[in-house]
Structure formats: C-alpha cells, structure tokens
C-alpha cells in the first residue's frame, strides 16, 4: 500500500512537472513566434511604405521631366537652322548656337529634378551633340520613341541609374530626337519627407547615392529594410533602405 501511495504521489508530481515544463516551453515558443510575426509585419509595412512613397516620387519625376523636355523641344524647334542641321550634319558635329540652348535646358528651378545631360540625335538615332555630363552610352529608350509617343523611364547606365525622356524634334521629313537624362536618386530624396523615415538610396553595387542625417546615429548592427526600384522591364536600378 505504501509503495502504491508513493508511486501514485511520484507519478502525480512527475505529471505536474511535465505539464509545467510544457507550459513554460509553449509560452517561450509562443512569445518567440509572436515577436517573429511582429517583426515580419513591421518589415512588410515599412517596405510597402517605401514602395508607395517611391512611386509618388517617380510619378512626380515623370510629370515634371516630361514638361521640361517638351519645353526644350519647343525652344529648339524655333531655331531656323535646326531642320538642315538634323538632316545633313554628320554624327558628332556640334552646332554652337544649339549647344548653348542644350546647356540652358539643364538649368531648372524645379526642386525635384536634377538634369544630368542632354543629347541630340538625327533621324537615324545617331548622336550629333550633347551637353552636361559626358555620357556616350546610348539610352535603351531611344529605340522606343515614336512620332506621337515620347519614351521615358528608368535605366542603368555605366555611370549609374538614370531616368530619361526622349522626344521627337523637328520636321517629320528631317526629324531628330532630344533626350534629357535625370538623376533618379536625387528625385527619390522626397521619400524621406513623405514617410518621415531615415532613408538611404544606394546603387546596386552598394554605393551610397543619398542618405538622411539620421543614419549617423544608427548603429551598424541595426537591420535594414530594403526595397528595389526597377525599370519598366523589371530590372533593378537602385535600392531604397531604412532601419528596421
């Protein structure tokens, strides 16, 4: 009888001990899973916020850059020698008068734009002359422009990410093309203002193109939430990042 009582008592204690251990373990796992779910939820929320804000910044870039290029096309089209120049000038032949006008297109008071270079092409899409940054690489958007349809979008140049707008210029019989290239990292600075988040804009190689002052007080061990900014064909052009 004593053995039975002892065995029953030991069994009861053992069961209670196992239940206690399981409860503690379950509590620990539940807390760990909760924290993991909370972190994942926060990460998704910040990533979505960066996405919405970057879309807004790029929409503004698209609107204002198109207006600037349209105004430049009108100004250049008023030049009497433009048609002859586009039709007859060999590739790489500069025109001093047009060169001054091209330089002028790079000066804008729009705070969200940073024009980097302007290129003028003949009807065969051969580069005649340019102004601003020396960028000999042709934009892939040049192949998509039509008589009634400008071509615009993000792309990755040798020098870094670019946003280009290409428009037809001149008479249809001797038309050419005008392209202005912009710095998208400059325009994406507004994401920090729209989200009130510390922001870093990076090239795909990791070079910092822009960052807000808050990064100076951010520990190197803090995890970053990043989001790719892509061109129309889905190719990544640059990265936005914010501390988790």
PyMOL commands that set and color helices and strands:
alter all, ss='L'
color gray80, all
select helices_A, chain A and resi 2-77+82-88+96-105+140-144+172-174+184-187+190-195+213-217
alter helices_A, ss='H'
color red, helices_A
select strands_A, chain A and resi 115-121+127-132+151-157+160-169+176-182+200-203+208-211+224-230+236-243
alter strands_A, ss='S'
color yellow, strands_A
deselect
rebuild
show_as cartoon
